[in-house]
Amino acid sequence: MSVPVSRGNTGQSFRKDNRKGYLWVLVIAIVFCQLLAHTWIRNRSTQTLVEISRNQIRLNSALAYNRALGVERGRLKSETRVIPIAKNKLGLRQDVFQQIVYLQGHGI
């Protein structure tokens, strides 16, 4: 069983087929690199969105805490709280004019 071999342009047709094979390998490699880059970019964008969401939650929590502190500060500075403490614990009176101390000096 012998296979007939053509002795004409066998080397040139093999080179053309080989070039086509390399071309397909190059195309597949480029597509693979594009898919890899696309996957990496999508992954990074998803991670960035998750991080932004977490930071937004932290910001909202900090703003709510700041508002609560403002309300507490207002409550602590209110006259209804300060006046009884000044009268009972510090012994201050409401008669302001008798509590003023005038300093006498030569320069002013």
C-alpha positions in Angstrom: 0.0 0.0 0.0 1.9 2.9 -1.2 0.7 6.5 -1.0 1.3 8.5 -4.1 3.5 11.5 -3.3 3.5 14.5 -5.5 7.0 15.9 -6.0 5.8 19.3 -7.2 5.0 22.1 -4.8 4.7 20.1 -1.6 7.0 22.4 0.5 5.2 25.5 -0.5 1.8 24.2 0.4 3.1 23.0 3.7 4.5 26.5 4.5 1.1 28.1 3.6 -0.8 25.7 5.8 1.7 26.3 8.6 1.3 30.1 8.2 -2.5 29.7 8.5 -2.0 27.7 11.6 0.2 30.3 13.2 -2.3 33.0 12.2 -5.1 31.2 14.0 -3.0 30.7 17.1 -2.2 34.5 17.0 -6.0 35.3 16.7 -6.9 33.0 19.5 -4.2 34.4 21.7 -5.4 38.0 21.1 -9.0 37.1 21.8 -7.9 35.3 25.0 -5.9 38.3 26.1 -8.9 40.6 25.5 -11.2 38.3 27.5 -8.7 38.2 30.3 -8.4 42.0 30.3 -12.2 42.4 30.2 -12.6 40.0 33.1 -10.0 41.8 35.2 -11.6 45.2 34.5 -15.1 43.9 35.4 -13.7 42.4 38.6 -12.0 45.6 39.7 -15.1 47.7 38.9 -17.2 45.4 41.0 -14.8 45.6 43.9 -14.7 49.4 43.6 -18.5 49.5 43.7 -18.6 47.3 46.8 -16.0 49.5 48.5 -18.0 52.7 47.6 -21.2 51.1 49.0 -19.4 50.2 52.3 -18.0 53.7 52.6 -21.4 55.2 51.9 -22.9 53.2 54.7 -20.0 54.3 57.1 -20.6 57.9 56.1 -24.3 57.7 56.8 -23.6 56.1 60.2 -21.1 58.8 61.0 -23.5 61.6 60.0 -26.3 60.1 62.1 -23.9 59.9 65.1 -22.9 63.5 64.5 -26.5 64.6 64.5 -27.1 62.6 67.8 -24.1 64.3 69.3 -25.5 67.7 68.3 -28.8 67.0 70.0 -27.0 65.8 73.1 -24.8 68.9 73.1 -27.9 71.1 72.9 -29.5 69.2 75.7 -26.4 69.6 77.9 -26.1 73.4 77.2 -29.8 74.1 77.7 -30.8 76.6 80.4 -33.3 74.2 82.0 -30.3 71.9 82.9 -27.6 74.5 83.6 -29.6 76.8 85.9 -30.5 74.1 88.5 -26.9 72.9 88.5 -25.7 76.4 89.1 -28.2 77.1 91.9 -28.0 73.8 93.7 -24.5 72.5 93.3 -22.5 75.7 92.8 -24.5 77.9 95.1 -25.0 80.7 92.5 -27.9 83.1 92.7 -29.9 84.6 90.0 -29.2 88.1 91.2 -26.5 88.9 88.7 -25.7 92.5 89.7 -24.6 91.6 93.2 -22.2 88.9 91.9 -20.3 91.2 89.6 -16.8 92.1 90.9 -15.5 95.4 89.8 -11.7 95.8 89.6 -10.3 99.2 90.3 -7.2 100.1 88.6 -5.2 103.1 87.4 -4.7 102.4 83.7 -8.1 102.0 82.3 
